[in-house]
Amino acid sequence: QVQLVESGGGLVQAGGSLRLSCVVSGRTFYEMGWFRQAPGKEREFVAAINWSGGSRYSADSVRDRFTISRDNAKNTVYLQMNSLKPEDTAIYYCGASVGARYNYWGQGTQVTVSS
């Protein structure tokens, strides 16, 4: 049974940092990603990484502030978030891709950035 469990969210002031973690169990995935959903908005892509970590891509809105990484020995994917802004407030979800689609999701972790 595949499980993705996120942690690391919380309340932080603007300009602060958080590191999210996503532990994966049940199988391994070539591509992993982070998405977020703010109140009243659709879920949006944040960042993704391939198995080796050699290919990473991210949304324009976070490119110079957020960094995705993974530790395959620990079956864990990370999202380091720096210079956080109030507009980064959202529930952050870890996702796992099979083929061209993200089929597996975690339960989400809340990130709140105060101004």
N, C-alpha and C positions, 0 to 999 in steps of 0.2 A: 504494500500500500504506500503510495507516494504521499509524503507530507512536506510542506514548506512552512517553517515557523519563523516569523520575523520578531525582532526585538530591537531595542535601542531608541525608540521614539521617546518624546517628552516635550516639556515646555522649555523654551530657550529664548533669550532676548535677541533682537535683531543684531546681526554681526557675529553671533555665536556659532558654535559648531556642534554637530551630532554625528555619530557613526551608527548606521543601521546594520544589522546582521540578519542573514537568512540561512537557516540550517535546513538542508535538504536530506530526506531519507527515503528509502524505497527504490531509488534508481539514480543514475547520473544523467545529466542533460548537457548537450553540447552548448546550447546558448541559454543564458539566464539574464533576467532583466529586472529593473525596478520601474514601477509605475506609481502614479499618485492620483487621488481624486479629492478635489476640494468640494466644500458644500455647494450644492446646486450646479455642479459642473460634471462633465463626463471624465472618465478615467483617461489620463494622458500618459504617454511614454516619457520616461526620465532618462534611463541609460540602460545599455546592454553590453554583455561581454561574452566572448566565445570561450571554448574549453581551455585553450592555452593562455588566454589573456592577451594574446597578441592583437586581437581585433576588439576594439571598444568604440562605442559611439553613444552620443548623448544629445539631448534636446538643446536647442540654442539657448534657452532660458537658464540652463544650469551649467553649460559647458565649462566655464572658467571657474566654477565654484564647487561642483560635485565631482567625485571620482569613484568609479565602480572598480571593484577588484574581486578576486576569488581565491580561495585556498582549497584546492581539490582534495587534499589530504584530510581536511576537516569538513568537506562537503558544505562549505559555507561561502556565501556571496556577501560582499560588504558594499555599503554606499557611504562614503565619507562626504559629509555636507559641511562646507565652510561658508562664511559670510552669508549666513541665512537671512532671508528677508521675510516680512510678514506674508507676502504672496506665496511663499513656500509652504504655508500652512495647509495641511491635507492629511489624509490617510495614505500611507505609503504601503504598496503591495509588492511583494516579490513574486515573480512569475518565471515559469520554466517552459521553454519552447520545444515542441516536437514538430519537425518539419518547418513550415512557415508560420505556424500559429502558436500562440501562448495558450497551452491547454491546462496548466496547473497553476494554482494561485495559493498564496498564504492567506491568513485571516486579516492581515493588515496591522500596521502600527501607527498611532497618531503622532504627528509632529505639529506642534503649535509654536509659532514664532511671534513674540509680542514686540510691539513697536516702542 
